[in-house]
Amino acid sequence: MTTVTIPTLDTGRLMLRAPRLADFDAYAAMVTSPRARYMQARLTRDDAWMWFVSDTAHWPLFGYGALMIDVVETGETVGQVGVTKGLKYPEPEIGWLLYDGAEGNGYVTEAATALRAWVYLNAGLSTLVSYIDPENAASLRVAKRLGAVIDADAPRPDPSDLVYRHPGPEALQ
């Protein structure tokens, strides 16, 4: 058996930690709800389980994956941020999801900034993208706050997606 260490990242306000089985119900509720309309076709609870397990399995397979976002002050889990490399994804993608009611607090921007820096420093990646539906205004705003810019020439899993390229490791200086 191989032991994999999934990092815990502390931003001061947020704790990014490994997914736990207890996180699944809230995760499934989010990704099967209308809030997830920009992620893919409507997912079932079985689909949600496959995504949840895949996000977690990325850690031993690639050295990066998804982390849950907890608010330190309350202990509440408000979403997930992750770096994944699906079969249909041409490049590793940093993505995020936020649970209902947690919007407008900067949680995703803060969490994605922390995970992106960790991945660049520890997982050997030199570039990340975000594949975003052009109608997903909230995610477009997050990508821009993260300093990502449209890469019109980048391959994409869905021809209608916009590809936002994130600043590379040199931006950490």
N, C-alpha and C positions, 0 to 999 in steps of 0.2 A: 504494500500500500504506500502510495506517495502522499506526503504531507504537503499541503499548499497553504501558504500564509497569505491571507487576504488582508490588505492593509485597512487600518482605521485611520481616517484623516479628520483632524480637528481644526476647524477654521476659527474657533473661538465661539462663534454663534451656532455653528452646525457641527454635527458629528456624522461623518460618512462611514458606514460600516457594512459588513458582509450581510447579505440577505439571510433571513431566518425563515423557517417553515411558517412561523407565526405571521410573517409579512404577506403570505400568499393571498389571503382573502381580500385584503384592501387592494393589493396589486391587481388581482383578477377583477374586482369590481370596477376599477378604473379602466383597465384595457378592454373590457367588454362593454363599456358605457359609450354613449354618444361623445363624451369628451375625447375619445381616442379616434375619432373619425378621420384624422389625418395620418394615422399610423399605418393603416392597411385596411383591407376589407374587414367588416365587422367580425370580431373575434369571439369565439366561444370560450367557455371556462376551460375546456381541454386545450384550446390554442394558448390560452393564458398560461396554463401550466407549462407547456412546451417552451414558451418564451422565458418564463421565470427560471426554469431549469437551465436553459441555454445561456441566459445572462450570467448565471452562477458558474456554469461549467466552463465559461471562457477563462476563468482564473487559472485552473491547472493546464488548460490547453494552450493559452496564449500569453499568460502572465499579466493579463488585464481583464476587466469585466465590469459588472455593475455593482454599485453600492447604494444602499438605502440612505435617504436623507432624514436625519433626526434633528429636531430643534433642541438644542442643549437645555434651554431654560425650562421647557415643558416636557421633554422626552417624547414628544409626538413625532411620528414618522409622517413626513409630508410628501414623499415621492421617491424617485430613483434617478440616478445619473449613471451612465455607463459608457464604456468604450467596447464596441462589439465589431466582429468581422464575420458577418453571415456569408453563406455561399454566394448569394446574389449581390453582395456588396463588393464593388471593385476595390475599396480602401477601408481601413478601419474608420468607424464612425463614432463620434461622441454624440450621444442623444440623452434625452431627459424626459421625464414625465412628472407631473405635479398633481397631487390629489386635490379634489374639489375643496375650495375654501382656503387654499394655501397660496393663491396667486397674489401678486403685487407686493411681495416682501423681499424680492431679490434672492430667494433661496436657490433657484436654478442657476442663476449666473454665478453665485458664490460657490456652489457645489461643483459646477462644471469647470470653473477656473482652478479649483483645488485638484480635481481629478486629472485634468489636462496636464497640469504641472507635474503631478506624480507620475503619470504615464510617460511623459517626456524624459523625466529623470531616472525612471526605474524600469521601464518596459522596452526601451530601445526604439520607440517610434519617433519619427522625425516629422510626421505630418498627420493631421486628422481632418476629417470633413464631417459635415452634418448634411444629411439628405432631408430636405424640407419641402413639404407640399406648399406651393405658392399661395394657397389660401390660409395657411396656418400663421396668422399675423403674430400671435404670441411667440411662437418659436422663431419667427423671423427677427423679432425684436431682441430676443435672447442672443441669437447668433451675432447680431450686430453689436450688442453690448459686449460680447466676448471678443470683439475685434475680428471676427470672421468676415470674409468678403466672398462675393459670388465668384465661382470659378466656372465660367461658361463652357470651358473645354473639357472639364472633368467628366469621365464616364459616370453614369448613374443607373441605379437599379430600375427606376421608373422614369421613362423619358420626360414626364411632366414635372419631376422633382427639380428643385433648385439645389445646387451643390454649393455649400458655404465652406470655404477653406479657412481653417483656423491658423493663427500665427504659430510658427514653429518654435522649437526649443530656444532659438536665439532670442525670442521675445521674453524669456525668463530672466535675462541678464539685467 
